[in-house]
Amino acid sequence: MDLERLAVYALSGFLSAIVIDLDAYVKAKKENPSKEFDWQLAAVRWIKGIIAGALAGAGLQAAG
């Protein structure tokens, strides 16, 4: 198993999750200016992005 490939895919999943989460937050903030950023929820989503990216790098595909 290529660890470099896993790392690249994991980083890609992490960055994708961050971009999507922050975009959703900005849109929600425009609708409700008093909305606070939920760091705990975001961290869980970012970890899921890392896992999904690493699994993709390992060659596993999601069933769909």
Helices and strands as residue ranges (DSSP letters): H 3-31, H 39-57
